[in-house]
Amino acid sequence: MAYPKLTGEHIEMLPLAPEHAAGLWEAGKFPEIWAYFRDPVTSAKGMDEWIAVALRDRDQNGAMPYAIRERAGGKLVGSTRLFDIQPGNRCGEIGYTWYTPAAQRTAVNTECKLLLLTYAFEQMDLLRVQFKTCSRNVASQRAIERLGAVKEGALRDHIVCHDGYVRTSIYYSLLQREWPEAKRRLQGLLESRKAKVQSPK
């Protein structure tokens, strides 16, 4: 499935490919990144396998996995995916998202979501995009809520994690009719971050 590169002011979102493995492993070799994932990546070989699984999801199910690259330094800083795309129902899910620690709490996630949601709602004409996260991952929940997504509920004992923990998943969604306000919110957050960076110390 062909899908586009998405380019913003701070990042480029590149359709995921095997040649991204080394850069993503360099970005992802921090155990804390994978604390809430069912299948953590713990080696360079593991990153190869993680990419191979994502590409199978692309080929078999139409998923859109991305490698995220900072434009300033050219380094890969993480990955995300639009998946479970249902053309008939005009819906999909954003997930499998992670960032290297240095890129967390920066403009990277905000712009990533702005680019991907703009494409989902304005180019693919989706009616609904959903997100889910572990009930223990409060930081992820707050980040999703900052997008303007609505908390819908929980699936209890939903996923057995790599360490045996049985996770409850918290679900959120953003609807096409809510997107204009959410887009303004994301653009405002980006402008706010830019102002902080440019302000004199």
Secondary structure, 3 states (H helix, E strand, C coil): CCCCCEECCCEEEEECCHHHHHHHHHHHCCHHHHCCCCCCCCCHHHHHHHHHHHHHHHHHHCCEEEEEEECCCCCEEEEEEEEEEECCCCEEEEEEEEECHHHCCCHHHHHHHHHHHHHHHHHCCCCEEEEEEECCCHHHHHHHHHCCCEEEEEEEEEEECCCCCEEEEEEEEEEHHHHHHHHHHHHHHHHHHHHHHHCCC
